[in-house]
């Protein structure tokens, strides 16, 4: 069984959609352990990539909100915590 490893989706939204698909597949628990581990590994890689992209975006947004003296012109972006 020679499956070609999937490359990460090219943009944030596609990567997030793929991660959601992976989570749904793993939650069903219907595949063999080896396949589940490979899928889990792909999910972890995607989650780390997405976390990094979100962190970078937050830094950029906060930098844009600062005025020329380094003071915040408005409150920094805060995201609601996930209650899950």
N, C-alpha and C positions, 0 to 999 in steps of 0.2 A: 504494500500500500504506500505509494509514493505521492504524497500530497505536497504541492508547492506551498511554502509558508506565505501567508497573506502579508502584504506590506501594509503599514498603518494607513488609515484613510487620510487623504490629503488635507482636509480642513477640520476645524474644531467640531463643527456640527456633525460631520460624517463620523468622526472618531467617537463622539458622544453617543450617536445612534448605534454604532457597532458595540460599544461597551454595554449599552442597555440590552442589546440582543444577546450578548454573552451572559449577562447576569440572568436573564430570563431562561436561557438554556441550562445554565448551571442549577438554577432553582428547581427546574423540572426534575433533575436528577436521573434522566433516562439514558445517559450515554455511559460507555465503559470508563473506568477510572483513568486510564491513560489519556483518553480523549479529553476527559474533564480537566485533567492537570494541564494539558496543552492549552486548552481554552482559558483556564484560570490564569496561566502565565501571560497569555495575550491580553487578558483583561487588566492585569496588574500593570503591564507595560503601558496600555492606553490610559489607565487611571493616573499614572505618574506623569505622562505627557500632558494630559488635560489639566492636572493640578499645576504643573509648571506654566502652562499657557495662561491659566487664570491668575496666577501670581504675577506674571509679567504684565498682564492687562491691568491688574489692580495698581501696580507700581506706576504705570503710565498714566492712569486716570488721576491718581493722587498727585503726580508731578504736574499734570495739566491744571489742577485745581489750585496750585500754589501761585501766589503773586510774585513779582520780581524780588521782593524782600525776603522771600522764604516763608512768609506767613500764609496760612491757609485762607483762601478767600471764601470758601464755604466748607462745611463739615466734610470730612473724608467719607468716601463710600463705605457703607457697612452693609453686609449681606446678612439676611436672616439665617439663623442656625437651622439646620435640618433636624426636625423632631424625631426622625426615624430611629 
